[in-house]
């Protein structure tokens, strides 16, 4: 017996009528349309928490509800929904959220491994926020916190998106990271700073949007814009994870998972990620 057909709805995005699956995450739908909606906490492979408030859009309907601001990650596609992604109200709301994030963010871009693929950097440039209105000193946290053999934590860069916190229970089934402290003192970490465990720690560097969690093996190995990236497949086990191989000056410096829902989704193990030194051996052709 075949499954029932997917229910479809009609909605409008920036005045354009569109057909969409019913109940689909609006942020994911807008991304698929090519709309660049800024976001930090949302990730297609993790649960929705709507904590960063950066993905705001204007919506109206269905029903008698007035036109209002809403976070796209917590909104679903529905019949008659109208969405505006670039109004003055939307830009003002996003700019305000970004200003709060930047108030204490360190000026680390020149030395950060995430520079060149950092959404916070991109959104700041897009919004033109080159100067702060605050004359207070930035708060300081610990730099280069050792979380084991794979990952380093820079507390000052963290924007508390909680992607890393959700990753462990939702993907590996084990809770290891949490958010400790309250208010302005909140910070991601492990209980007692104990090291992370397991075979999937490297995924934290992929999903961290701002370079707070970085891969030790890639630290200062190359700038992102100097890499030559090639789609590939990991040969180390029968799963055959889809990967992207990043090469700099003729040497492999990083291997990342390439999203593939049929095989490895957004993830890969540390064995496949980190065991590439033999590819750079001098005796290889």
Secondary structure, 3 states (H helix, E strand, C coil): CCCCCCCEEEEEECCEEEEEECCCEHHHHHHHCCCCCCCCCCCCCCCCCCCCCCCEEEEECCCCCCCEEEEHHHCECCCCCEEECCCHHHHHHHHHHHHHHHCCCCCCHHHCCCCCCCHHHHHHHHHCCCCCCCCCCCCCCCCCEECCCCEEECHHHCCCCCHHHHHHHHHHCCCCCEEECCHHHCEEECHHHCCCCCCCCCHHHHHCCCCCEEEHHHCCCCCHHHCEEEEEECCCCCCCCEEEEEEECCEEEEEEECCECCCCECCCCHHHHHCCHHHHCCCCC
